[in-house]
C-alpha cells in the first residue's frame, strides 16, 4: 500500500500538531507529503507512514482523547520524521478516526 492521507487522517494529524512543543513546526511541514504504507491488521484506523529506514518511533508530546470515549490517539515520530498515527480503543468499539472537534487533550470520565 502507498497512498496519501485520507481527509480524516489529515484532520487528526493536524489536530495533533496543533499543540506547542519542540519540533512541531518541522512536523507541520511534513503533513502535505505524508504517504501511508500500511495499517493495523485488527481493523482499527491506525496507520504507518512511508518513512524509509524507520520503525514506529516515539510518541509526540501531545495526546488526543475522544470526548466521552475510552479512545486515545497518538502520533509517532522518529529521527525528526512523522512515522505513524495510532488509535487505541480501550473498549474496542470505534473502528474509525474521530472528528477533530471531538478530540480533547486529556481523558475524561
Gaussian input, Z-matrix of N, CA and C with variables (Angstrom, degrees):
# hf/3-21g

backbone

0 1
 N
 C     1     B1
 C     2     B2     1     A1
 N     3     B3     2     A2     1     D1
 C     4     B4     3     A3     2     D2
 C     5     B5     4     A4     3     D3
 N     6     B6     5     A5     4     D4
 C     7     B7     6     A6     5     D5
 C     8     B8     7     A7     6     D6
 N     9     B9     8     A8     7     D7
 C    10    B10     9     A9     8     D8
 C    11    B11    10    A10     9     D9
 N    12    B12    11    A11    10    D10
 C    13    B13    12    A12    11    D11
 C    14    B14    13    A13    12    D12
 N    15    B15    14    A14    13    D13
 C    16    B16    15    A15    14    D14
 C    17    B17    16    A16    15    D15
 N    18    B18    17    A17    16    D16
 C    19    B19    18    A18    17    D17
 C    20    B20    19    A19    18    D18
 N    21    B21    20    A20    19    D19
 C    22    B22    21    A21    20    D20
 C    23    B23    22    A22    21    D21
 N    24    B24    23    A23    22    D22
 C    25    B25    24    A24    23    D23
 C    26    B26    25    A25    24    D24
 N    27    B27    26    A26    25    D25
 C    28    B28    27    A27    26    D26
 C    29    B29    28    A28    27    D27
 N    30    B30    29    A29    28    D28
 C    31    B31    30    A30    29    D29
 C    32    B32    31    A31    30    D30
 N    33    B33    32    A32    31    D31
 C    34    B34    33    A33    32    D32
 C    35    B35    34    A34    33    D33
 N    36    B36    35    A35    34    D34
 C    37    B37    36    A36    35    D35
 C    38    B38    37    A37    36    D36
 N    39    B39    38    A38    37    D37
 C    40    B40    39    A39    38    D38
 C    41    B41    40    A40    39    D39
 N    42    B42    41    A41    40    D40
 C    43    B43    42    A42    41    D41
 C    44    B44    43    A43    42    D42
 N    45    B45    44    A44    43    D43
 C    46    B46    45    A45    44    D44
 C    47    B47    46    A46    45    D45
 N    48    B48    47    A47    46    D46
 C    49    B49    48    A48    47    D47
 C    50    B50    49    A49    48    D48
 N    51    B51    50    A50    49    D49
 C    52    B52    51    A51    50    D50
 C    53    B53    52    A52    51    D51
 N    54    B54    53    A53    52    D52
 C    55    B55    54    A54    53    D53
 C    56    B56    55    A55    54    D54
 N    57    B57    56    A56    55    D55
 C    58    B58    57    A57    56    D56
 C    59    B59    58    A58    57    D57
 N    60    B60    59    A59    58    D58
 C    61    B61    60    A60    59    D59
 C    62    B62    61    A61    60    D60
 N    63    B63    62    A62    61    D61
 C    64    B64    63    A63    62    D62
 C    65    B65    64    A64    63    D63
 N    66    B66    65    A65    64    D64
 C    67    B67    66    A66    65    D65
 C    68    B68    67    A67    66    D66
 N    69    B69    68    A68    67    D67
 C    70    B70    69    A69    68    D68
 C    71    B71    70    A70    69    D69
 N    72    B72    71    A71    70    D70
 C    73    B73    72    A72    71    D71
 C    74    B74    73    A73    72    D72
 N    75    B75    74    A74    73    D73
 C    76    B76    75    A75    74    D74
 C    77    B77    76    A76    75    D75
 N    78    B78    77    A77    76    D76
 C    79    B79    78    A78    77    D77
 C    80    B80    79    A79    78    D78
 N    81    B81    80    A80    79    D79
 C    82    B82    81    A81    80    D80
 C    83    B83    82    A82    81    D81
 N    84    B84    83    A83    82    D82
 C    85    B85    84    A84    83    D83
 C    86    B86    85    A85    84    D84
 N    87    B87    86    A86    85    D85
 C    88    B88    87    A87    86    D86
 C    89    B89    88    A88    87    D87
 N    90    B90    89    A89    88    D88
 C    91    B91    90    A90    89    D89
 C    92    B92    91    A91    90    D90
 N    93    B93    92    A92    91    D91
 C    94    B94    93    A93    92    D92
 C    95    B95    94    A94    93    D93
 N    96    B96    95    A95    94    D94
 C    97    B97    96    A96    95    D95
 C    98    B98    97    A97    96    D96
 N    99    B99    98    A98    97    D97
 C   100   B100    99    A99    98    D98
 C   101   B101   100   A100    99    D99
 N   102   B102   101   A101   100   D100
 C   103   B103   102   A102   101   D101
 C   104   B104   103   A103   102   D102
 N   105   B105   104   A104   103   D103
 C   106   B106   105   A105   104   D104
 C   107   B107   106   A106   105   D105
 N   108   B108   107   A107   106   D106
 C   109   B109   108   A108   107   D107
 C   110   B110   109   A109   108   D108
 N   111   B111   110   A110   109   D109
 C   112   B112   111   A111   110   D110
 C   113   B113   112   A112   111   D111
 N   114   B114   113   A113   112   D112
 C   115   B115   114   A114   113   D113
 C   116   B116   115   A115   114   D114
 N   117   B117   116   A116   115   D115
 C   118   B118   117   A117   116   D116
 C   119   B119   118   A118   117   D117
 N   120   B120   119   A119   118   D118
 C   121   B121   120   A120   119   D119
 C   122   B122   121   A121   120   D120
 N   123   B123   122   A122   121   D121
 C   124   B124   123   A123   122   D122
 C   125   B125   124   A124   123   D123
 N   126   B126   125   A125   124   D124
 C   127   B127   126   A126   125   D125
 C   128   B128   127   A127   126   D126
 N   129   B129   128   A128   127   D127
 C   130   B130   129   A129   128   D128
 C   131   B131   130   A130   129   D129
 N   132   B132   131   A131   130   D130
 C   133   B133   132   A132   131   D131
 C   134   B134   133   A133   132   D132
 N   135   B135   134   A134   133   D133
 C   136   B136   135   A135   134   D134
 C   137   B137   136   A136   135   D135
 N   138   B138   137   A137   136   D136
 C   139   B139   138   A138   137   D137
 C   140   B140   139   A139   138   D138
 N   141   B141   140   A140   139   D139
 C   142   B142   141   A141   140   D140
 C   143   B143   142   A142   141   D141
 N   144   B144   143   A143   142   D142
 C   145   B145   144   A144   143   D143
 C   146   B146   145   A145   144   D144
 N   147   B147   146   A146   145   D145
 C   148   B148   147   A147   146   D146
 C   149   B149   148   A148   147   D147
 N   150   B150   149   A149   148   D148
 C   151   B151   150   A150   149   D149
 C   152   B152   151   A151   150   D150
 N   153   B153   152   A152   151   D151
 C   154   B154   153   A153   152   D152
 C   155   B155   154   A154   153   D153
 N   156   B156   155   A155   154   D154
 C   157   B157   156   A156   155   D155
 C   158   B158   157   A157   156   D156
 N   159   B159   158   A158   157   D157
 C   160   B160   159   A159   158   D158
 C   161   B161   160   A160   159   D159
 N   162   B162   161   A161   160   D160
 C   163   B163   162   A162   161   D161
 C   164   B164   163   A163   162   D162
 N   165   B165   164   A164   163   D163
 C   166   B166   165   A165   164   D164
 C   167   B167   166   A166   165   D165
 N   168   B168   167   A167   166   D166
 C   169   B169   168   A168   167   D167
 C   170   B170   169   A169   168   D168
 N   171   B171   170   A170   169   D169
 C   172   B172   171   A171   170   D170
 C   173   B173   172   A172   171   D171
 N   174   B174   173   A173   172   D172
 C   175   B175   174   A174   173   D173
 C   176   B176   175   A175   174   D174
 N   177   B177   176   A176   175   D175
 C   178   B178   177   A177   176   D176
 C   179   B179   178   A178   177   D177
 N   180   B180   179   A179   178   D178
 C   181   B181   180   A180   179   D179
 C   182   B182   181   A181   180   D180
 N   183   B183   182   A182   181   D181
 C   184   B184   183   A183   182   D182
 C   185   B185   184   A184   183   D183
 N   186   B186   185   A185   184   D184
 C   187   B187   186   A186   185   D185
 C   188   B188   187   A187   186   D186
 N   189   B189   188   A188   187   D187
 C   190   B190   189   A189   188   D188
 C   191   B191   190   A190   189   D189
 N   192   B192   191   A191   190   D190
 C   193   B193   192   A192   191   D191
 C   194   B194   193   A193   192   D192
 N   195   B195   194   A194   193   D193
 C   196   B196   195   A195   194   D194
 C   197   B197   196   A196   195   D195
 N   198   B198   197   A197   196   D196
 C   199   B199   198   A198   197   D197
 C   200   B200   199   A199   198   D198
 N   201   B201   200   A200   199   D199
 C   202   B202   201   A201   200   D200
 C   203   B203   202   A202   201   D201
 N   204   B204   203   A203   202   D202
 C   205   B205   204   A204   203   D203
 C   206   B206   205   A205   204   D204
 N   207   B207   206   A206   205   D205
 C   208   B208   207   A207   206   D206
 C   209   B209   208   A208   207   D207
 N   210   B210   209   A209   208   D208
 C   211   B211   210   A210   209   D209
 C   212   B212   211   A211   210   D210
 N   213   B213   212   A212   211   D211
 C   214   B214   213   A213   212   D212
 C   215   B215   214   A214   213   D213
 N   216   B216   215   A215   214   D214
 C   217   B217   216   A216   215   D215
 C   218   B218   217   A217   216   D216
 N   219   B219   218   A218   217   D217
 C   220   B220   219   A219   218   D218
 C   221   B221   220   A220   219   D219
 N   222   B222   221   A221   220   D220
 C   223   B223   222   A222   221   D221
 C   224   B224   223   A223   222   D222
 N   225   B225   224   A224   223   D223
 C   226   B226   225   A225   224   D224
 C   227   B227   226   A226   225   D225
 N   228   B228   227   A227   226   D226
 C   229   B229   228   A228   227   D227
 C   230   B230   229   A229   228   D228
 N   231   B231   230   A230   229   D229
 C   232   B232   231   A231   230   D230
 C   233   B233   232   A232   231   D231
 N   234   B234   233   A233   232   D232
 C   235   B235   234   A234   233   D233
 C   236   B236   235   A235   234   D234
 N   237   B237   236   A236   235   D235
 C   238   B238   237   A237   236   D236
 C   239   B239   238   A238   237   D237
 N   240   B240   239   A239   238   D238
 C   241   B241   240   A240   239   D239
 C   242   B242   241   A241   240   D240
 N   243   B243   242   A242   241   D241
 C   244   B244   243   A243   242   D242
 C   245   B245   244   A244   243   D243
 N   246   B246   245   A245   244   D244
 C   247   B247   246   A246   245   D245
 C   248   B248   247   A247   246   D246
 N   249   B249   248   A248   247   D247
 C   250   B250   249   A249   248   D248
 C   251   B251   250   A250   249   D249
 N   252   B252   251   A251   250   D250
 C   253   B253   252   A252   251   D251
 C   254   B254   253   A253   252   D252
 N   255   B255   254   A254   253   D253
 C   256   B256   255   A255   254   D254
 C   257   B257   256   A256   255   D255
 N   258   B258   257   A257   256   D256
 C   259   B259   258   A258   257   D257
 C   260   B260   259   A259   258   D258
 N   261   B261   260   A260   259   D259
 C   262   B262   261   A261   260   D260
 C   263   B263   262   A262   261   D261
 N   264   B264   263   A263   262   D262
 C   265   B265   264   A264   263   D263
 C   266   B266   265   A265   264   D264
 N   267   B267   266   A266   265   D265
 C   268   B268   267   A267   266   D266
 C   269   B269   268   A268   267   D267
 N   270   B270   269   A269   268   D268
 C   271   B271   270   A270   269   D269
 C   272   B272   271   A271   270   D270
 N   273   B273   272   A272   271   D271
 C   274   B274   273   A273   272   D272
 C   275   B275   274   A274   273   D273
 N   276   B276   275   A275   274   D274
 C   277   B277   276   A276   275   D275
 C   278   B278   277   A277   276   D276
 N   279   B279   278   A278   277   D277
 C   280   B280   279   A279   278   D278
 C   281   B281   280   A280   279   D279
 N   282   B282   281   A281   280   D280
 C   283   B283   282   A282   281   D281
 C   284   B284   283   A283   282   D282
 N   285   B285   284   A284   283   D283
 C   286   B286   285   A285   284   D284
 C   287   B287   286   A286   285   D285
 N   288   B288   287   A287   286   D286
 C   289   B289   288   A288   287   D287
 C   290   B290   289   A289   288   D288
 N   291   B291   290   A290   289   D289
 C   292   B292   291   A291   290   D290
 C   293   B293   292   A292   291   D291
 N   294   B294   293   A293   292   D292
 C   295   B295   294   A294   293   D293
 C   296   B296   295   A295   294   D294
 N   297   B297   296   A296   295   D295
 C   298   B298   297   A297   296   D296
 C   299   B299   298   A298   297   D297
 N   300   B300   299   A299   298   D298
 C   301   B301   300   A300   299   D299
 C   302   B302   301   A301   300   D300
 N   303   B303   302   A302   301   D301
 C   304   B304   303   A303   302   D302
 C   305   B305   304   A304   303   D303
 N   306   B306   305   A305   304   D304
 C   307   B307   306   A306   305   D305
 C   308   B308   307   A307   306   D306
 N   309   B309   308   A308   307   D307
 C   310   B310   309   A309   308   D308
 C   311   B311   310   A310   309   D309
 N   312   B312   311   A311   310   D310
 C   313   B313   312   A312   311   D311
 C   314   B314   313   A313   312   D312
 N   315   B315   314   A314   313   D313
 C   316   B316   315   A315   314   D314
 C   317   B317   316   A316   315   D315
 N   318   B318   317   A317   316   D316
 C   319   B319   318   A318   317   D317
 C   320   B320   319   A319   318   D318
 N   321   B321   320   A320   319   D319
 C   322   B322   321   A321   320   D320
 C   323   B323   322   A322   321   D321
 N   324   B324   323   A323   322   D322
 C   325   B325   324   A324   323   D323
 C   326   B326   325   A325   324   D324

   B1=1.4437
   B2=1.5309
   B3=1.2774
   B4=1.4581
   B5=1.5157
   B6=1.3277
   B7=1.4562
   B8=1.5251
   B9=1.3140
   B10=1.4626
   B11=1.5248
   B12=1.3238
   B13=1.4570
   B14=1.5208
   B15=1.3313
   B16=1.4606
   B17=1.5222
   B18=1.3216
   B19=1.4625
   B20=1.5322
   B21=1.3254
   B22=1.4682
   B23=1.5273
   B24=1.3259
   B25=1.4703
   B26=1.5325
   B27=1.3221
   B28=1.4657
   B29=1.5283
   B30=1.3213
   B31=1.4649
   B32=1.5286
   B33=1.3248
   B34=1.4662
   B35=1.5251
   B36=1.3284
   B37=1.4715
   B38=1.5322
   B39=1.3126
   B40=1.4582
   B41=1.5245
   B42=1.3367
   B43=1.4586
   B44=1.5258
   B45=1.3358
   B46=1.4636
   B47=1.5316
   B48=1.3100
   B49=1.4632
   B50=1.5259
   B51=1.3276
   B52=1.4575
   B53=1.5127
   B54=1.3201
   B55=1.4559
   B56=1.5211
   B57=1.3148
   B58=1.4512
   B59=1.5214
   B60=1.3233
   B61=1.4571
   B62=1.5227
   B63=1.3148
   B64=1.4598
   B65=1.5293
   B66=1.3128
   B67=1.4606
   B68=1.5104
   B69=1.3273
   B70=1.4649
   B71=1.5281
   B72=1.3206
   B73=1.4700
   B74=1.5284
   B75=1.3226
   B76=1.4669
   B77=1.5271
   B78=1.3220
   B79=1.4660
   B80=1.5326
   B81=1.3189
   B82=1.4783
   B83=1.5271
   B84=1.3174
   B85=1.4619
   B86=1.5238
   B87=1.3113
   B88=1.4643
   B89=1.5308
   B90=1.3220
   B91=1.4635
   B92=1.5217
   B93=1.3126
   B94=1.4717
   B95=1.5270
   B96=1.3252
   B97=1.4601
   B98=1.5201
   B99=1.3230
   B100=1.4689
   B101=1.5199
   B102=1.3345
   B103=1.4628
   B104=1.5264
   B105=1.2992
   B106=1.4686
   B107=1.5094
   B108=1.3406
   B109=1.4649
   B110=1.5172
   B111=1.3182
   B112=1.4588
   B113=1.5035
   B114=1.3193
   B115=1.4530
   B116=1.5091
   B117=1.2993
   B118=1.4596
   B119=1.5281
   B120=1.3072
   B121=1.4720
   B122=1.5272
   B123=1.3369
   B124=1.4655
   B125=1.5198
   B126=1.3279
   B127=1.4514
   B128=1.5200
   B129=1.3380
   B130=1.4609
   B131=1.5331
   B132=1.3316
   B133=1.4692
   B134=1.5254
   B135=1.3274
   B136=1.4701
   B137=1.5227
   B138=1.3523
   B139=1.4601
   B140=1.5269
   B141=1.3262
   B142=1.4582
   B143=1.5192
   B144=1.3286
   B145=1.4551
   B146=1.5192
   B147=1.3287
   B148=1.4556
   B149=1.5191
   B150=1.3254
   B151=1.4547
   B152=1.5228
   B153=1.3233
   B154=1.4583
   B155=1.5293
   B156=1.3183
   B157=1.4495
   B158=1.5097
   B159=1.3253
   B160=1.4551
   B161=1.5230
   B162=1.3036
   B163=1.4561
   B164=1.5160
   B165=1.3164
   B166=1.4597
   B167=1.5225
   B168=1.3150
   B169=1.4619
   B170=1.5062
   B171=1.3176
   B172=1.4594
   B173=1.5193
   B174=1.3348
   B175=1.4619
   B176=1.5219
   B177=1.3170
   B178=1.4564
   B179=1.5357
   B180=1.3350
   B181=1.4566
   B182=1.5269
   B183=1.3081
   B184=1.4653
   B185=1.5238
   B186=1.3252
   B187=1.4617
   B188=1.5191
   B189=1.3098
   B190=1.4512
   B191=1.5205
   B192=1.2919
   B193=1.4662
   B194=1.5159
   B195=1.3132
   B196=1.4531
   B197=1.5232
   B198=1.3108
   B199=1.4557
   B200=1.5332
   B201=1.3234
   B202=1.4577
   B203=1.5158
   B204=1.3370
   B205=1.4625
   B206=1.5246
   B207=1.3067
   B208=1.4681
   B209=1.5224
   B210=1.3358
   B211=1.4599
   B212=1.5269
   B213=1.3294
   B214=1.4557
   B215=1.5262
   B216=1.3201
   B217=1.4589
   B218=1.5336
   B219=1.3441
   B220=1.4537
   B221=1.5262
   B222=1.3265
   B223=1.4589
   B224=1.5248
   B225=1.3281
   B226=1.4560
   B227=1.5213
   B228=1.3399
   B229=1.4630
   B230=1.5204
   B231=1.3185
   B232=1.4653
   B233=1.5194
   B234=1.3185
   B235=1.4570
   B236=1.5150
   B237=1.3296
   B238=1.4566
   B239=1.5111
   B240=1.3396
   B241=1.4749
   B242=1.5195
   B243=1.3116
   B244=1.4572
   B245=1.5205
   B246=1.3395
   B247=1.4617
   B248=1.5258
   B249=1.3297
   B250=1.4485
   B251=1.5132
   B252=1.3187
   B253=1.4572
   B254=1.5156
   B255=1.3277
   B256=1.4661
   B257=1.5240
   B258=1.3177
   B259=1.4528
   B260=1.5207
   B261=1.3313
   B262=1.4569
   B263=1.5151
   B264=1.3073
   B265=1.4596
   B266=1.5213
   B267=1.3140
   B268=1.4634
   B269=1.5189
   B270=1.3225
   B271=1.4609
   B272=1.5266
   B273=1.3299
   B274=1.4612
   B275=1.5049
   B276=1.3339
   B277=1.4592
   B278=1.5262
   B279=1.3405
   B280=1.4634
   B281=1.5280
   B282=1.3368
   B283=1.4699
   B284=1.5272
   B285=1.3366
   B286=1.4632
   B287=1.5205
   B288=1.3255
   B289=1.4566
   B290=1.5217
   B291=1.3264
   B292=1.4575
   B293=1.5164
   B294=1.3027
   B295=1.4544
   B296=1.5298
   B297=1.3317
   B298=1.4640
   B299=1.5370
   B300=1.3218
   B301=1.4635
   B302=1.5277
   B303=1.3299
   B304=1.4649
   B305=1.5271
   B306=1.3352
   B307=1.4683
   B308=1.5208
   B309=1.3202
   B310=1.4617
   B311=1.5241
   B312=1.3381
   B313=1.4623
   B314=1.5220
   B315=1.3180
   B316=1.4621
   B317=1.5216
   B318=1.3450
   B319=1.4641
   B320=1.5223
   B321=1.3023
   B322=1.4660
   B323=1.5169
   B324=1.2812
   B325=1.4719
   B326=1.5024
   A1=108.40
   A2=116.82
   A3=123.68
   A4=105.49
   A5=115.68
   A6=120.28
   A7=110.21
   A8=116.02
   A9=121.46
   A10=109.19
   A11=116.14
   A12=120.38
   A13=109.78
   A14=116.81
   A15=119.69
   A16=107.90
   A17=116.83
   A18=120.08
   A19=110.67
   A20=117.45
   A21=121.77
   A22=110.75
   A23=117.48
   A24=121.34
   A25=110.57
   A26=115.90
   A27=120.56
   A28=110.41
   A29=117.00
   A30=120.85
   A31=111.24
   A32=117.40
   A33=120.51
   A34=110.56
   A35=118.17
   A36=121.34
   A37=109.54
   A38=117.56
   A39=120.50
   A40=111.29
   A41=118.28
   A42=120.64
   A43=110.11
   A44=116.16
   A45=120.47
   A46=110.92
   A47=117.13
   A48=121.66
   A49=112.10
   A50=116.73
   A51=121.44
   A52=112.93
   A53=116.95
   A54=121.12
   A55=111.42
   A56=115.04
   A57=121.02
   A58=108.31
   A59=116.61
   A60=121.54
   A61=108.67
   A62=115.99
   A63=121.08
   A64=111.72
   A65=116.08
   A66=121.52
   A67=115.16
   A68=118.21
   A69=120.05
   A70=112.36
   A71=118.21
   A72=120.21
   A73=110.86
   A74=117.10
   A75=120.37
   A76=110.75
   A77=116.71
   A78=120.14
   A79=110.76
   A80=116.67
   A81=119.98
   A82=110.77
   A83=116.65
   A84=120.84
   A85=113.72
   A86=117.58
   A87=121.72
   A88=113.55
   A89=117.33
   A90=121.21
   A91=113.05
   A92=117.95
   A93=120.71
   A94=112.61
   A95=117.50
   A96=120.46
   A97=115.44
   A98=117.65
   A99=119.59
   A100=110.72
   A101=114.82
   A102=122.60
   A103=107.80
   A104=116.34
   A105=122.07
   A106=108.61
   A107=116.40
   A108=119.81
   A109=112.77
   A110=118.08
   A111=119.97
   A112=111.14
   A113=113.41
   A114=119.67
   A115=111.13
   A116=115.16
   A117=121.72
   A118=110.10
   A119=116.02
   A120=120.58
   A121=113.51
   A122=117.23
   A123=119.47
   A124=112.25
   A125=117.68
   A126=120.64
   A127=113.46
   A128=117.85
   A129=120.01
   A130=108.48
   A131=117.67
   A132=119.51
   A133=115.75
   A134=118.82
   A135=121.11
   A136=110.13
   A137=116.89
   A138=121.01
   A139=111.05
   A140=115.61
   A141=122.79
   A142=107.61
   A143=115.58
   A144=120.62
   A145=110.54
   A146=116.14
   A147=121.95
   A148=107.90
   A149=115.41
   A150=121.53
   A151=105.70
   A152=118.01
   A153=120.67
   A154=113.18
   A155=115.90
   A156=121.98
   A157=116.35
   A158=118.25
   A159=119.58
   A160=110.77
   A161=114.78
   A162=121.39
   A163=106.91
   A164=116.03
   A165=119.88
   A166=111.94
   A167=118.83
   A168=120.77
   A169=112.89
   A170=115.81
   A171=122.79
   A172=110.55
   A173=116.88
   A174=119.25
   A175=111.29
   A176=116.01
   A177=120.65
   A178=108.65
   A179=117.39
   A180=119.97
   A181=116.39
   A182=118.78
   A183=119.82
   A184=110.48
   A185=116.08
   A186=121.73
   A187=108.09
   A188=116.20
   A189=120.94
   A190=109.10
   A191=115.58
   A192=121.59
   A193=108.15
   A194=117.00
   A195=119.90
   A196=108.25
   A197=114.96
   A198=121.70
   A199=110.76
   A200=115.42
   A201=120.75
   A202=115.29
   A203=118.27
   A204=120.99
   A205=109.96
   A206=116.65
   A207=121.84
   A208=109.00
   A209=116.06
   A210=122.76
   A211=108.83
   A212=115.33
   A213=121.68
   A214=109.83
   A215=116.11
   A216=122.39
   A217=107.66
   A218=116.89
   A219=121.80
   A220=108.77
   A221=115.86
   A222=122.50
   A223=106.67
   A224=117.15
   A225=122.11
   A226=111.69
   A227=115.43
   A228=121.78
   A229=109.33
   A230=114.80
   A231=121.35
   A232=107.25
   A233=116.35
   A234=120.45
   A235=113.28
   A236=117.35
   A237=121.05
   A238=115.16
   A239=117.43
   A240=121.42
   A241=110.30
   A242=117.11
   A243=121.12
   A244=108.82
   A245=117.18
   A246=120.21
   A247=114.90
   A248=118.20
   A249=117.40
   A250=113.35
   A251=114.64
   A252=124.12
   A253=106.93
   A254=116.02
   A255=119.80
   A256=110.65
   A257=115.04
   A258=120.96
   A259=107.23
   A260=115.99
   A261=121.14
   A262=108.14
   A263=115.49
   A264=122.03
   A265=107.83
   A266=117.10
   A267=121.20
   A268=113.44
   A269=117.11
   A270=121.27
   A271=110.79
   A272=116.43
   A273=120.84
   A274=114.39
   A275=117.27
   A276=119.08
   A277=114.85
   A278=119.10
   A279=120.84
   A280=111.09
   A281=117.51
   A282=120.72
   A283=114.76
   A284=117.79
   A285=120.09
   A286=110.56
   A287=115.68
   A288=120.26
   A289=109.73
   A290=116.61
   A291=119.92
   A292=112.85
   A293=115.43
   A294=121.86
   A295=105.49
   A296=119.14
   A297=119.98
   A298=113.11
   A299=118.65
   A300=120.84
   A301=111.94
   A302=116.70
   A303=121.82
   A304=112.84
   A305=117.79
   A306=120.85
   A307=111.19
   A308=115.53
   A309=123.72
   A310=108.07
   A311=115.82
   A312=121.05
   A313=114.98
   A314=118.26
   A315=119.19
   A316=108.88
   A317=116.54
   A318=119.00
   A319=110.20
   A320=115.56
   A321=121.16
   A322=108.95
   A323=115.60
   A324=119.35
   A325=110.77
   D1=137.63
   D2=172.86
   D3=-152.70
   D4=108.75
   D5=-176.67
   D6=-148.37
   D7=165.43
   D8=175.07
   D9=-75.13
   D10=163.81
   D11=173.20
   D12=-62.68
   D13=145.03
   D14=170.67
   D15=-74.05
   D16=167.77
   D17=177.33
   D18=-59.39
   D19=-40.64
   D20=-179.71
   D21=-65.34
   D22=-43.61
   D23=178.46
   D24=-62.58
   D25=-45.43
   D26=-179.49
   D27=-61.43
   D28=-43.83
   D29=-178.88
   D30=-61.88
   D31=-41.73
   D32=179.69
   D33=-69.39
   D34=-43.30
   D35=177.58
   D36=-59.09
   D37=-44.99
   D38=179.77
   D39=-63.51
   D40=-38.49
   D41=176.21
   D42=-62.65
   D43=-44.42
   D44=-179.12
   D45=-61.74
   D46=-30.21
   D47=179.98
   D48=-92.12
   D49=10.49
   D50=179.03
   D51=-81.15
   D52=-8.63
   D53=178.61
   D54=-80.22
   D55=179.77
   D56=179.44
   D57=-118.48
   D58=105.58
   D59=178.23
   D60=-150.48
   D61=163.52
   D62=-176.03
   D63=-57.39
   D64=128.52
   D65=177.30
   D66=87.38
   D67=-2.85
   D68=-173.88
   D69=-60.63
   D70=-35.78
   D71=179.75
   D72=-63.14
   D73=-40.59
   D74=177.43
   D75=-64.01
   D76=-41.53
   D77=179.02
   D78=-65.07
   D79=-40.98
   D80=178.12
   D81=-58.92
   D82=-36.80
   D83=179.44
   D84=-67.62
   D85=-16.33
   D86=-179.16
   D87=-87.52
   D88=-18.73
   D89=-170.68
   D90=-56.57
   D91=-45.46
   D92=-176.86
   D93=-59.74
   D94=-29.73
   D95=-176.51
   D96=-100.13
   D97=3.99
   D98=-178.10
   D99=-63.92
   D100=134.26
   D101=173.41
   D102=-119.38
   D103=142.89
   D104=179.12
   D105=-95.70
   D106=131.05
   D107=179.67
   D108=-104.45
   D109=-17.51
   D110=-179.78
   D111=179.81
   D112=171.48
   D113=179.94
   D114=-132.59
   D115=179.10
   D116=-179.14
   D117=-75.55
   D118=140.72
   D119=-178.93
   D120=-74.94
   D121=-14.22
   D122=-176.86
   D123=-77.28
   D124=-12.16
   D125=179.67
   D126=101.54
   D127=-2.89
   D128=176.69
   D129=-75.32
   D130=167.63
   D131=-177.66
   D132=-85.09
   D133=16.23
   D134=177.58
   D135=-65.48
   D136=142.18
   D137=-179.32
   D138=-138.18
   D139=150.53
   D140=173.38
   D141=-104.83
   D142=142.00
   D143=-179.90
   D144=-94.56
   D145=156.20
   D146=178.01
   D147=-78.51
   D148=102.21
   D149=176.02
   D150=-138.45
   D151=98.94
   D152=-176.42
   D153=-53.50
   D154=135.63
   D155=174.19
   D156=76.72
   D157=11.45
   D158=179.58
   D159=-122.15
   D160=154.36
   D161=170.40
   D162=-98.94
   D163=-160.93
   D164=-177.04
   D165=-62.66
   D166=-38.50
   D167=178.67
   D168=88.27
   D169=-152.30
   D170=-175.93
   D171=-113.91
   D172=151.04
   D173=178.18
   D174=-68.76
   D175=144.13
   D176=174.24
   D177=-74.79
   D178=163.32
   D179=-173.78
   D180=-64.38
   D181=-23.89
   D182=-177.29
   D183=-94.43
   D184=125.08
   D185=173.95
   D186=-99.32
   D187=152.97
   D188=173.13
   D189=-120.98
   D190=139.45
   D191=177.10
   D192=-127.46
   D193=142.90
   D194=178.96
   D195=-85.04
   D196=124.44
   D197=-178.21
   D198=-52.03
   D199=122.81
   D200=175.10
   D201=79.17
   D202=5.31
   D203=-179.85
   D204=-129.84
   D205=155.81
   D206=177.72
   D207=-90.24
   D208=62.85
   D209=-177.28
   D210=-132.09
   D211=128.04
   D212=-179.63
   D213=-113.09
   D214=139.66
   D215=177.36
   D216=-113.09
   D217=131.90
   D218=-179.59
   D219=-132.55
   D220=135.35
   D221=175.26
   D222=-109.15
   D223=130.88
   D224=-175.30
   D225=-109.94
   D226=152.87
   D227=176.36
   D228=-146.72
   D229=154.73
   D230=175.93
   D231=-148.77
   D232=134.72
   D233=178.36
   D234=58.00
   D235=32.86
   D236=179.32
   D237=79.34
   D238=7.74
   D239=-178.92
   D240=-119.52
   D241=138.13
   D242=174.80
   D243=-67.37
   D244=132.05
   D245=-174.44
   D246=-120.30
   D247=-15.56
   D248=179.84
   D249=178.51
   D250=163.00
   D251=178.12
   D252=-127.43
   D253=125.18
   D254=-176.33
   D255=-123.69
   D256=135.88
   D257=172.94
   D258=-113.57
   D259=119.65
   D260=178.69
   D261=-107.29
   D262=113.98
   D263=-178.82
   D264=-102.35
   D265=109.71
   D266=-175.61
   D267=-77.68
   D268=-6.25
   D269=177.16
   D270=-113.25
   D271=-25.47
   D272=177.70
   D273=86.18
   D274=28.50
   D275=-175.36
   D276=-117.62
   D277=4.11
   D278=-176.37
   D279=-121.22
   D280=102.00
   D281=-178.79
   D282=-88.88
   D283=-0.27
   D284=-177.76
   D285=-127.46
   D286=157.80
   D287=175.27
   D288=-69.84
   D289=151.43
   D290=-179.22
   D291=-80.00
   D292=164.41
   D293=166.53
   D294=-72.10
   D295=131.41
   D296=-179.47
   D297=-54.68
   D298=-24.89
   D299=177.20
   D300=-63.51
   D301=-18.97
   D302=179.53
   D303=-94.78
   D304=0.58
   D305=-178.57
   D306=-89.39
   D307=143.08
   D308=176.02
   D309=-132.71
   D310=165.58
   D311=-175.86
   D312=-84.66
   D313=-6.48
   D314=179.24
   D315=-150.16
   D316=154.78
   D317=-179.92
   D318=-66.07
   D319=143.61
   D320=177.84
   D321=-116.20
   D322=145.32
   D323=178.36
   D324=-97.69

